[in-house]
């Protein structure tokens, strides 16, 4: 009887798990896997996103490496991603150390610093656009930085860092809170204070958090889209066209659906490769430290 009861309970539990899993799996395949496969197939065509099309083989992929606009978008995206990733992690780590110290209203401040993550990228972009176009020029007597093709990318980085620091800081706070207090006490007995305390105790123990943040932030920065739509729409003079923005803009509205599908495939492979390389490199640093 006991065995039979256990069998019924196990069967009921399995049905519950399947009832939860199957709808999620169907939605994932419908909105993720199927579009991914469809886009990959369209990358071998000259489709404009509508009407008839022909199979062109690898021509789209070959043309990507000779298209100046595409190459410039990759250069811009990597420049922004690298700068934003470095600044985000450095600022977030400093904030996390400050918010982990014994200060008043620590919990309230942690919540306050997480607010930017709650706001949408478009909303944040519109707010900062107003600041860069009106408030800052009125205070400084200079033209808007968003109108300068050589400096507009800096404004994009500022907004990305401001918004990304929220989640990154929380992850660093979690890593810092997991460091045992007795480790610091033992280090203090050996004379570890200030920078040496951070370099030889804190840094090695929070390396998993650094690895997580570096990979996640770099991925998010490479896929920057909302802020550019809100702030510059790729301008001035196409100087702030990210890869995601170019794929969306030219693929859906510019009649280059098949060509930009090929661009999206290359971009997907590139992001995956960068994430793997980052993870392996930073994991090796964890072992060395």
Phi, psi and omega in degrees: 000318180296319179295319179296318178297318178297322180296320179293318179297316180297319179295319179295321179294319179297319179296323178295315179300317180294322179296329177279319187286315188299312178300319179295318180296319179297315179296320179297315180294319184292321186254357180233297186293313182297312176299325179296314179293318180298315178298321178298318180292320179292339181293347178260016181234171174256030183301142174263003183098355179201160176072192182285158178208164180241156175280126181243005178067230183267013184299320179299319181293322178293320182292334180301324185278357178242358181274114183298321182295319178295314181297320178295324179293325178292317179298315179298314183298316181291324178297313179294317183296315181295311180298313182294323180295316180296309182296320180298314183289322179294311181295318181295321179294320177296315178297320181296319178296318179295318182282349177267352179282169182276084180237161179287151178057034183299315181296319180295319179294322177298318177295322180296319181289345180272350183304316181304330180290332181288327183287146178287153181299323179294317180298312179299318180299317180295320180297312181290330175299317177298319180295314183289329184272333187235306187291306182296314176300325179292326181279327186256344181074020180247168177285161179295136179295335181288346178267358181258114182301333182272346184240349185300329181296331179295319178297321177298316180297318180302313181294317180298316181294316181303319183278325184284336183299335184300300182293320182298320178297319179299319179295320178292322177299319177298317178295319180293324180290342180273353179284121182298139181294329181291339176293318177294322179296319178293321178295323179295324178294330179272002177090016180278113178221161175058233183297319180298323178297317179290316185293318188257348180242300186293309185302311179299326184280341178253012179303323175301323177292322178296317178300312180300313182293318181298318181290312182294316182293317179299318178299313181296321181291324178295332183263021183304132184212301186304314183296324180289320176301317183284326190263317189228341186053035178089351182268186353283144179056041177060024185279346181237035177277111174279169181296315180299318180295318181295319179299315181292310188294309183279334181285320184265328184245346185257006178073020180244042187302309180296318180296316181285337171296320176296320177299319180294323178296313179298318180296318178299313180296321181295315179297318179298317180295317180296318179297318180294316180296316178301313183298315181293318181295311182290329176295322177294326177291326177299318181291323180291323181283000000 
